[in-house]
Every structure is written in structure tokens, then in C-alpha cells.
Amino acid sequence: MAVEARIRELGTRHENVDRALQEEMRRPAADDVRVRELKRQKLKLKEEIEGLRAKAH
């Protein structure tokens, strides 16, 4: 059960990072460094979620 809770937590964080990324990209002068960092964070969260799901099954 703890793994499922962790997956949900990471999913929420992934959604929040995705939202921040979309907002940054809509800005007329988007900060490329921030966009790159948000993409990195999003990918890291996705990989962690997938790893936990693989272990759970």
C-alpha cells in the first residue's frame, strides 16, 4: 500500500511540474534554463513512477 501512495504523490508532483512547464512555455520570453530544468524534473518523476509500478507488478 505504501508504494501506491508514493506513486500517487509522485503523480501529483509530476502534474504540478507539467503545469509549471506549460505556464513557462506560454510566456512570451520563456526562460530556457527554467524550461530545461522543469523538463528534467518531469522526466525524473516519470522514471521514478514507472520504476515503482514495475516493482509493484
HTML snippet that shows the backbone in 3Dmol.js (N, CA, C, O; Angstrom):
<script src="https://3Dmol.org/build/3Dmol-min.js"></script>
<div id="view" style="width:600px;height:400px;position:relative"></div>
<script>
const pdb = `
ATOM      1  N   MET A   1       0.821  -1.196   0.000  1.00  0.00           N
ATOM      2  CA  MET A   1       0.000   0.000   0.000  1.00  0.00           C
ATOM      3  C   MET A   1       0.866   1.261   0.000  1.00  0.00           C
ATOM      4  O   MET A   1       0.485   2.260  -0.609  1.00  0.00           O
ATOM      5  N   ALA A   2       1.996   1.236   0.655  1.00  0.00           N
ATOM      6  CA  ALA A   2       2.876   2.402   0.706  1.00  0.00           C
ATOM      7  C   ALA A   2       3.398   2.763  -0.685  1.00  0.00           C
ATOM      8  O   ALA A   2       3.598   3.938  -0.994  1.00  0.00           O
ATOM      9  N   VAL A   3       3.616   1.750  -1.516  1.00  0.00           N
ATOM     10  CA  VAL A   3       4.106   2.004  -2.877  1.00  0.00           C
ATOM     11  C   VAL A   3       3.048   2.754  -3.679  1.00  0.00           C
ATOM     12  O   VAL A   3       3.364   3.680  -4.426  1.00  0.00           O
ATOM     13  N   GLU A   4       1.795   2.347  -3.521  1.00  0.00           N
ATOM     14  CA  GLU A   4       0.707   3.028  -4.243  1.00  0.00           C
ATOM     15  C   GLU A   4       0.587   4.490  -3.808  1.00  0.00           C
ATOM     16  O   GLU A   4       0.349   5.369  -4.636  1.00  0.00           O
ATOM     17  N   ALA A   5       0.750   4.743  -2.528  1.00  0.00           N
ATOM     18  CA  ALA A   5       0.686   6.115  -2.018  1.00  0.00           C
ATOM     19  C   ALA A   5       1.840   6.938  -2.587  1.00  0.00           C
ATOM     20  O   ALA A   5       1.660   8.101  -2.950  1.00  0.00           O
ATOM     21  N   ARG A   6       3.004   6.342  -2.661  1.00  0.00           N
ATOM     22  CA  ARG A   6       4.174   7.040  -3.222  1.00  0.00           C
ATOM     23  C   ARG A   6       3.949   7.348  -4.704  1.00  0.00           C
ATOM     24  O   ARG A   6       4.299   8.430  -5.174  1.00  0.00           O
ATOM     25  N   ILE A   7       3.370   6.402  -5.433  1.00  0.00           N
ATOM     26  CA  ILE A   7       3.081   6.613  -6.857  1.00  0.00           C
ATOM     27  C   ILE A   7       2.099   7.769  -7.019  1.00  0.00           C
ATOM     28  O   ILE A   7       2.270   8.615  -7.897  1.00  0.00           O
ATOM     29  N   ARG A   8       1.067   7.806  -6.168  1.00  0.00           N
ATOM     30  CA  ARG A   8       0.100   8.916  -6.237  1.00  0.00           C
ATOM     31  C   ARG A   8       0.775  10.252  -5.935  1.00  0.00           C
ATOM     32  O   ARG A   8       0.525  11.246  -6.616  1.00  0.00           O
ATOM     33  N   GLU A   9       1.628  10.272  -4.915  1.00  0.00           N
ATOM     34  CA  GLU A   9       2.347  11.500  -4.556  1.00  0.00           C
ATOM     35  C   GLU A   9       3.216  11.973  -5.717  1.00  0.00           C
ATOM     36  O   GLU A   9       3.214  13.154  -6.065  1.00  0.00           O
ATOM     37  N   LEU A  10       3.959  11.040  -6.312  1.00  0.00           N
ATOM     38  CA  LEU A  10       4.822  11.407  -7.437  1.00  0.00           C
ATOM     39  C   LEU A  10       3.986  11.856  -8.633  1.00  0.00           C
ATOM     40  O   LEU A  10       4.388  12.755  -9.372  1.00  0.00           O
ATOM     41  N   GLY A  11       2.829  11.234  -8.822  1.00  0.00           N
ATOM     42  CA  GLY A  11       1.936  11.634  -9.916  1.00  0.00           C
ATOM     43  C   GLY A  11       1.452  13.059  -9.743  1.00  0.00           C
ATOM     44  O   GLY A  11       1.368  13.818 -10.708  1.00  0.00           O
ATOM     45  N   THR A  12       1.136  13.416  -8.524  1.00  0.00           N
ATOM     46  CA  THR A  12       0.707  14.793  -8.229  1.00  0.00           C
ATOM     47  C   THR A  12       1.842  15.771  -8.495  1.00  0.00           C
ATOM     48  O   THR A  12       1.638  16.822  -9.104  1.00  0.00           O
ATOM     49  N   ARG A  13       3.032  15.422  -8.039  1.00  0.00           N
ATOM     50  CA  ARG A  13       4.195  16.291  -8.281  1.00  0.00           C
ATOM     51  C   ARG A  13       4.455  16.419  -9.786  1.00  0.00           C
ATOM     52  O   ARG A  13       4.772  17.505 -10.271  1.00  0.00           O
ATOM     53  N   HIS A  14       4.321  15.308 -10.526  1.00  0.00           N
ATOM     54  CA  HIS A  14       4.520  15.313 -11.978  1.00  0.00           C
ATOM     55  C   HIS A  14       3.530  16.272 -12.636  1.00  0.00           C
ATOM     56  O   HIS A  14       3.907  17.049 -13.513  1.00  0.00           O
ATOM     57  N   GLU A  15       2.260  16.218 -12.213  1.00  0.00           N
ATOM     58  CA  GLU A  15       1.242  17.120 -12.759  1.00  0.00           C
ATOM     59  C   GLU A  15       1.574  18.578 -12.452  1.00  0.00           C
ATOM     60  O   GLU A  15       1.413  19.448 -13.307  1.00  0.00           O
ATOM     61  N   ASN A  16       2.035  18.841 -11.238  1.00  0.00           N
ATOM     62  CA  ASN A  16       2.384  20.213 -10.859  1.00  0.00           C
ATOM     63  C   ASN A  16       3.555  20.741 -11.686  1.00  0.00           C
ATOM     64  O   ASN A  16       3.543  21.892 -12.122  1.00  0.00           O
ATOM     65  N   VAL A  17       4.559  19.904 -11.897  1.00  0.00           N
ATOM     66  CA  VAL A  17       5.708  20.312 -12.712  1.00  0.00           C
ATOM     67  C   VAL A  17       5.258  20.530 -14.157  1.00  0.00           C
ATOM     68  O   VAL A  17       5.702  21.476 -14.807  1.00  0.00           O
ATOM     69  N   ASP A  18       4.388  19.670 -14.656  1.00  0.00           N
ATOM     70  CA  ASP A  18       3.881  19.821 -16.021  1.00  0.00           C
ATOM     71  C   ASP A  18       3.118  21.133 -16.163  1.00  0.00           C
ATOM     72  O   ASP A  18       3.266  21.835 -17.163  1.00  0.00           O
ATOM     73  N   ARG A  19       2.306  21.462 -15.168  1.00  0.00           N
ATOM     74  CA  ARG A  19       1.554  22.715 -15.192  1.00  0.00           C
ATOM     75  C   ARG A  19       2.507  23.915 -15.211  1.00  0.00           C
ATOM     76  O   ARG A  19       2.307  24.859 -15.976  1.00  0.00           O
ATOM     77  N   ALA A  20       3.539  23.874 -14.367  1.00  0.00           N
ATOM     78  CA  ALA A  20       4.521  24.957 -14.320  1.00  0.00           C
ATOM     79  C   ALA A  20       5.254  25.071 -15.656  1.00  0.00           C
ATOM     80  O   ALA A  20       5.531  26.175 -16.126  1.00  0.00           O
ATOM     81  N   LEU A  21       5.565  23.928 -16.261  1.00  0.00           N
ATOM     82  CA  LEU A  21       6.242  23.915 -17.556  1.00  0.00           C
ATOM     83  C   LEU A  21       5.362  24.556 -18.622  1.00  0.00           C
ATOM     84  O   LEU A  21       5.834  25.381 -19.404  1.00  0.00           O
ATOM     85  N   GLN A  22       4.096  24.182 -18.657  1.00  0.00           N
ATOM     86  CA  GLN A  22       3.176  24.753 -19.644  1.00  0.00           C
ATOM     87  C   GLN A  22       3.044  26.262 -19.462  1.00  0.00           C
ATOM     88  O   GLN A  22       3.024  27.011 -20.439  1.00  0.00           O
ATOM     89  N   GLU A  23       2.953  26.704 -18.204  1.00  0.00           N
ATOM     90  CA  GLU A  23       2.856  28.141 -17.930  1.00  0.00           C
ATOM     91  C   GLU A  23       4.106  28.871 -18.414  1.00  0.00           C
ATOM     92  O   GLU A  23       4.014  29.932 -19.031  1.00  0.00           O
ATOM     93  N   GLU A  24       5.265  28.298 -18.131  1.00  0.00           N
ATOM     94  CA  GLU A  24       6.522  28.932 -18.531  1.00  0.00           C
ATOM     95  C   GLU A  24       6.619  29.016 -20.054  1.00  0.00           C
ATOM     96  O   GLU A  24       7.071  30.026 -20.593  1.00  0.00           O
ATOM     97  N   MET A  25       6.202  27.975 -20.735  1.00  0.00           N
ATOM     98  CA  MET A  25       6.300  27.942 -22.195  1.00  0.00           C
ATOM     99  C   MET A  25       5.314  28.907 -22.860  1.00  0.00           C
ATOM    100  O   MET A  25       5.530  29.321 -23.999  1.00  0.00           O
ATOM    101  N   ARG A  26       4.234  29.268 -22.157  1.00  0.00           N
ATOM    102  CA  ARG A  26       3.258  30.223 -22.708  1.00  0.00           C
ATOM    103  C   ARG A  26       3.747  31.665 -22.589  1.00  0.00           C
ATOM    104  O   ARG A  26       3.238  32.555 -23.270  1.00  0.00           O
ATOM    105  N   ARG A  27       4.729  31.891 -21.727  1.00  0.00           N
ATOM    106  CA  ARG A  27       5.245  33.250 -21.551  1.00  0.00           C
ATOM    107  C   ARG A  27       5.928  33.707 -22.832  1.00  0.00           C
ATOM    108  O   ARG A  27       6.580  32.908 -23.503  1.00  0.00           O
ATOM    109  N   PRO A  28       5.785  34.987 -23.179  1.00  0.00           N
ATOM    110  CA  PRO A  28       6.429  35.498 -24.401  1.00  0.00           C
ATOM    111  C   PRO A  28       7.957  35.327 -24.398  1.00  0.00           C
ATOM    112  O   PRO A  28       8.554  35.038 -25.434  1.00  0.00           O
ATOM    113  N   ALA A  29       8.573  35.504 -23.242  1.00  0.00           N
ATOM    114  CA  ALA A  29      10.029  35.360 -23.152  1.00  0.00           C
ATOM    115  C   ALA A  29      10.333  34.249 -22.146  1.00  0.00           C
ATOM    116  O   ALA A  29      10.862  34.496 -21.062  1.00  0.00           O
ATOM    117  N   ALA A  30       9.989  33.031 -22.531  1.00  0.00           N
ATOM    118  CA  ALA A  30      10.186  31.892 -21.629  1.00  0.00           C
ATOM    119  C   ALA A  30      11.668  31.748 -21.276  1.00  0.00           C
ATOM    120  O   ALA A  30      12.545  31.939 -22.117  1.00  0.00           O
ATOM    121  N   ASP A  31      11.916  31.415 -20.038  1.00  0.00           N
ATOM    122  CA  ASP A  31      13.279  31.206 -19.545  1.00  0.00           C
ATOM    123  C   ASP A  31      13.713  29.799 -19.952  1.00  0.00           C
ATOM    124  O   ASP A  31      13.217  28.811 -19.412  1.00  0.00           O
ATOM    125  N   ASP A  32      14.634  29.711 -20.899  1.00  0.00           N
ATOM    126  CA  ASP A  32      15.078  28.417 -21.422  1.00  0.00           C
ATOM    127  C   ASP A  32      15.683  27.532 -20.343  1.00  0.00           C
ATOM    128  O   ASP A  32      15.505  26.314 -20.366  1.00  0.00           O
ATOM    129  N   VAL A  33      16.392  28.131 -19.404  1.00  0.00           N
ATOM    130  CA  VAL A  33      17.009  27.359 -18.321  1.00  0.00           C
ATOM    131  C   VAL A  33      15.909  26.751 -17.448  1.00  0.00           C
ATOM    132  O   VAL A  33      15.984  25.579 -17.080  1.00  0.00           O
ATOM    133  N   ARG A  34      14.902  27.538 -17.122  1.00  0.00           N
ATOM    134  CA  ARG A  34      13.787  27.037 -16.304  1.00  0.00           C
ATOM    135  C   ARG A  34      13.025  25.949 -17.053  1.00  0.00           C
ATOM    136  O   ARG A  34      12.665  24.932 -16.460  1.00  0.00           O
ATOM    137  N   VAL A  35      12.777  26.144 -18.330  1.00  0.00           N
ATOM    138  CA  VAL A  35      12.075  25.132 -19.131  1.00  0.00           C
ATOM    139  C   VAL A  35      12.862  23.823 -19.113  1.00  0.00           C
ATOM    140  O   VAL A  35      12.288  22.751 -18.916  1.00  0.00           O
ATOM    141  N   ARG A  36      14.161  23.913 -19.315  1.00  0.00           N
ATOM    142  CA  ARG A  36      15.007  22.715 -19.324  1.00  0.00           C
ATOM    143  C   ARG A  36      14.983  22.014 -17.965  1.00  0.00           C
ATOM    144  O   ARG A  36      14.909  20.787 -17.902  1.00  0.00           O
ATOM    145  N   GLU A  37      15.047  22.789 -16.878  1.00  0.00           N
ATOM    146  CA  GLU A  37      15.022  22.225 -15.528  1.00  0.00           C
ATOM    147  C   GLU A  37      13.677  21.554 -15.242  1.00  0.00           C
ATOM    148  O   GLU A  37      13.638  20.463 -14.673  1.00  0.00           O
ATOM    149  N   LEU A  38      12.586  22.197 -15.630  1.00  0.00           N
ATOM    150  CA  LEU A  38      11.266  21.603 -15.415  1.00  0.00           C
ATOM    151  C   LEU A  38      11.102  20.309 -16.205  1.00  0.00           C
ATOM    152  O   LEU A  38      10.527  19.342 -15.706  1.00  0.00           O
ATOM    153  N   LYS A  39      11.605  20.290 -17.428  1.00  0.00           N
ATOM    154  CA  LYS A  39      11.549  19.066 -18.240  1.00  0.00           C
ATOM    155  C   LYS A  39      12.359  17.954 -17.593  1.00  0.00           C
ATOM    156  O   LYS A  39      11.947  16.794 -17.603  1.00  0.00           O
ATOM    157  N   ARG A  40      13.501  18.301 -17.034  1.00  0.00           N
ATOM    158  CA  ARG A  40      14.344  17.320 -16.356  1.00  0.00           C
ATOM    159  C   ARG A  40      13.624  16.751 -15.133  1.00  0.00           C
ATOM    160  O   ARG A  40      13.630  15.542 -14.902  1.00  0.00           O
ATOM    161  N   GLN A  41      13.008  17.634 -14.361  1.00  0.00           N
ATOM    162  CA  GLN A  41      12.270  17.197 -13.173  1.00  0.00           C
ATOM    163  C   GLN A  41      11.105  16.286 -13.560  1.00  0.00           C
ATOM    164  O   GLN A  41      10.858  15.262 -12.923  1.00  0.00           O
ATOM    165  N   LYS A  42      10.403  16.678 -14.609  1.00  0.00           N
ATOM    166  CA  LYS A  42       9.252  15.897 -15.068  1.00  0.00           C
ATOM    167  C   LYS A  42       9.689  14.497 -15.502  1.00  0.00           C
ATOM    168  O   LYS A  42       9.043  13.507 -15.159  1.00  0.00           O
ATOM    169  N   LEU A  43      10.770  14.420 -16.244  1.00  0.00           N
ATOM    170  CA  LEU A  43      11.278  13.126 -16.703  1.00  0.00           C
ATOM    171  C   LEU A  43      11.724  12.267 -15.521  1.00  0.00           C
ATOM    172  O   LEU A  43      11.449  11.068 -15.484  1.00  0.00           O
ATOM    173  N   LYS A  44      12.408  12.875 -14.563  1.00  0.00           N
ATOM    174  CA  LYS A  44      12.872  12.129 -13.392  1.00  0.00           C
ATOM    175  C   LYS A  44      11.689  11.549 -12.622  1.00  0.00           C
ATOM    176  O   LYS A  44      11.726  10.393 -12.201  1.00  0.00           O
ATOM    177  N   LEU A  45      10.644  12.348 -12.438  1.00  0.00           N
ATOM    178  CA  LEU A  45       9.452  11.866 -11.742  1.00  0.00           C
ATOM    179  C   LEU A  45       8.792  10.730 -12.519  1.00  0.00           C
ATOM    180  O   LEU A  45       8.377   9.732 -11.930  1.00  0.00           O
ATOM    181  N   LYS A  46       8.695  10.879 -13.830  1.00  0.00           N
ATOM    182  CA  LYS A  46       8.086   9.841 -14.668  1.00  0.00           C
ATOM    183  C   LYS A  46       8.860   8.529 -14.547  1.00  0.00           C
ATOM    184  O   LYS A  46       8.263   7.461 -14.416  1.00  0.00           O
ATOM    185  N   GLU A  47      10.184   8.615 -14.591  1.00  0.00           N
ATOM    186  CA  GLU A  47      11.012   7.415 -14.477  1.00  0.00           C
ATOM    187  C   GLU A  47      10.845   6.755 -13.112  1.00  0.00           C
ATOM    188  O   GLU A  47      10.812   5.529 -13.010  1.00  0.00           O
ATOM    189  N   GLU A  48      10.740   7.572 -12.063  1.00  0.00           N
ATOM    190  CA  GLU A  48      10.564   7.010 -10.725  1.00  0.00           C
ATOM    191  C   GLU A  48       9.205   6.316 -10.602  1.00  0.00           C
ATOM    192  O   GLU A  48       9.103   5.239 -10.015  1.00  0.00           O
ATOM    193  N   ILE A  49       8.171   6.938 -11.158  1.00  0.00           N
ATOM    194  CA  ILE A  49       6.832   6.341 -11.143  1.00  0.00           C
ATOM    195  C   ILE A  49       6.842   5.009 -11.890  1.00  0.00           C
ATOM    196  O   ILE A  49       6.321   4.012 -11.390  1.00  0.00           O
ATOM    197  N   GLU A  50       7.428   4.992 -13.077  1.00  0.00           N
ATOM    198  CA  GLU A  50       7.476   3.763 -13.872  1.00  0.00           C
ATOM    199  C   GLU A  50       8.262   2.669 -13.160  1.00  0.00           C
ATOM    200  O   GLU A  50       7.888   1.497 -13.218  1.00  0.00           O
ATOM    201  N   GLY A  51       9.341   3.042 -12.493  1.00  0.00           N
ATOM    202  CA  GLY A  51      10.139   2.067 -11.748  1.00  0.00           C
ATOM    203  C   GLY A  51       9.353   1.452 -10.607  1.00  0.00           C
ATOM    204  O   GLY A  51       9.428   0.245 -10.375  1.00  0.00           O
ATOM    205  N   LEU A  52       8.596   2.282  -9.889  1.00  0.00           N
ATOM    206  CA  LEU A  52       7.786   1.773  -8.778  1.00  0.00           C
ATOM    207  C   LEU A  52       6.668   0.876  -9.297  1.00  0.00           C
ATOM    208  O   LEU A  52       6.363  -0.154  -8.697  1.00  0.00           O
ATOM    209  N   ARG A  53       6.062   1.268 -10.407  1.00  0.00           N
ATOM    210  CA  ARG A  53       4.997   0.439 -10.980  1.00  0.00           C
ATOM    211  C   ARG A  53       5.542  -0.912 -11.418  1.00  0.00           C
ATOM    212  O   ARG A  53       4.876  -1.930 -11.233  1.00  0.00           O
ATOM    213  N   ALA A  54       6.720  -0.941 -11.985  1.00  0.00           N
ATOM    214  CA  ALA A  54       7.323  -2.199 -12.434  1.00  0.00           C
ATOM    215  C   ALA A  54       7.603  -3.111 -11.241  1.00  0.00           C
ATOM    216  O   ALA A  54       7.412  -4.324 -11.329  1.00  0.00           O
ATOM    217  N   LYS A  55       8.052  -2.538 -10.137  1.00  0.00           N
ATOM    218  CA  LYS A  55       8.341  -3.341  -8.938  1.00  0.00           C
ATOM    219  C   LYS A  55       7.055  -3.851  -8.293  1.00  0.00           C
ATOM    220  O   LYS A  55       7.043  -4.929  -7.697  1.00  0.00           O
ATOM    221  N   ALA A  56       5.974  -3.082  -8.408  1.00  0.00           N
ATOM    222  CA  ALA A  56       4.705  -3.449  -7.775  1.00  0.00           C
ATOM    223  C   ALA A  56       4.025  -4.606  -8.498  1.00  0.00           C
ATOM    224  O   ALA A  56       3.188  -5.303  -7.923  1.00  0.00           O
ATOM    225  N   HIS A  57       4.390  -4.804  -9.759  1.00  0.00           N
ATOM    226  CA  HIS A  57       3.727  -5.873 -10.533  1.00  0.00           C
ATOM    227  C   HIS A  57       4.607  -7.025 -10.727  1.00  0.00           C
ATOM    228  O   HIS A  57       4.209  -8.007 -11.353  1.00  0.00           O
TER     229      HIS A  57
END
`;
const viewer = $3Dmol.createViewer("view");
viewer.addModel(pdb, "pdb");
viewer.setStyle({}, {cartoon: {color: "spectrum"}});
viewer.zoomTo();
viewer.render();
</script>
